[in-house]
Amino acid sequence: MLRLNFSYETTISFSKDIDNHVFLLRCFPLNIPEQLIEDMQHTTYPLALGGQYSIDSFGNTIYTGRIDSRHDSFSYTISGSVLRDDTAKVSEILMPCYKYPSELTYGSYKMGLCLEKIKPHGTNLEKAHQIADFINKYMTYESGSTSVYTTAKDAFDNKKGVCQDFAHVMIAMCKMIGIPSRYVCGLPVGDGQTHAWVEIWQDGYWHGIDPTRGCDADERYIKLCVGRDYNDCPVERGIFNGDAIQTQDIYMKVSPEKEVMLA
């Protein structure tokens, strides 16, 4: 068991004042058996009106609110600690949507040809690791080379992308050979920005694999939200009145404190 201290902060700056700003945040650690929230603080600035927490259809915590007054920036922070223990996972019922491709995770003819060459074999987890290893070598990480609208097919054809593209390609290839899989957004140990990886289904349990880094997504990863693809897992969405250009600054930090032994 590992205790992870985390902090996450985003500031959105607007080129002109805006108002009637309605937003939705999805930046809160999942509180599940293998990831227990010990402590958490959350703030928004300017102060939101009518802010409330709820759970979406994938089990993610969301926070919605509005800011009526005029403002030229919006920031939100979340910090705290979680206990991570993958041995505490419990069996789950598989949601059917994780068996089928989504808008951003359709497979392609080229992916199929590569799967024929790879010839994944073994259990679902072993096959998924073989696919992840292939993607890690096949694709190049290149910031700014794709957008949130880039499909798995396009990223695969261009052989480059960022973490969300690596995840989309892996999900697409896994589903092409019948492995249920889902997209995960969260915070790995270290500092920088949010990260995306994949979980695959085997015998009632989800197992995390990070194709971008070529490793397991283990107890050094904090899960914020899960879904079929990026469209189900944006950390922030909003609408407002005003003709303004947005810029965004993100910083996160996750530090492992120590291994924890419970009595």
C-alpha positions, 0 to 999 in steps of 0.5 A, a space after each residue: 500500500 502506498 500513500 500518494 500526496 497530490 496537487 493539481 491546479 489549472 488556470 484559464 486566462 481569457 483575452 477579454 472579460 467574460 460572464 455567465 460562465 457555467 463549468 463542469 470539472 472532472 478532476 477528483 480522484 475516484 474513491 474506490 477500494 484500491 484507491 481510498 481518498 484520505 484527504 481532499 481540498 477543492 477550491 475555485 476562483 472566482 467563487 462559484 455559485 450553486 456548486 454541487 458534486 454528483 456522479 456521472 454514468 461512468 462513476 466519476 465525480 463531477 462538480 458543476 457551478 457557474 460564475 455570473 460576474 465578469 472575470 478574465 480568468 478562472 482557476 481551480 485547485 485540488 489537493 490531498 492524499 490517497 491510499 493506493 493498494 491494487 491488492 484491494 481491487 474487487 470484482 466488477 460487472 462489465 459495462 457493455 459499452 467497454 466491449 465496443 469502439 467509441 467515436 475516437 477508438 474505431 480500429 482500421 485496416 492498418 491496425 488489423 495488419 499489424 495485429 496479424 504480425 504481432 499475433 497477440 497470444 495468452 490471456 487478455 492481460 498478456 495480449 494487451 501488454 504485447 499490443 502496448 509494447 508494439 504501440 510504444 515502439 511504433 508511435 512517437 510522442 510529439 506534443 501538439 501533433 494532435 488535438 482532442 478530436 484526433 481519432 485512433 485511426 488518424 494517430 496510428 496512420 501518422 505514427 505520432 501523438 500524445 498520451 491520449 492518442 497512445 491510449 486511443 490506439 491501444 483501446 482500438 486494437 484491444 477491442 479489435 481482438 475482443 478485449 474490453 478496455 477503457 480510457 483512464 485520465 489521471 495523475 502519475 507520480 512526478 510533476 507536469 500535466 494530467 496523463 492518460 492510460 488504458 485499463 483492460 478487462 480480465 476475469 472481472 478485474 480492470 488492469 492498468 497499462 500505460 502504452 505511452 511510457 511502456 509500463 503498468 499503471 500501478 499504485 504510482 498512478 492516481 485515477 481521476 476518471 474513466 470512460 470509453 475515450 477522451 470525450 468521456 473524461 475531459 477534466 474541465 468543460 464550460 460555456 460562457 458569454 463573451 468573445 474571448 480567446 482562452 489560454 490554459 496553464 496546468 500543473 500537477 504534482 504527485 509524491 509518494 510519501 511512504 508504504 503504509 501498513 494497516 493494523 
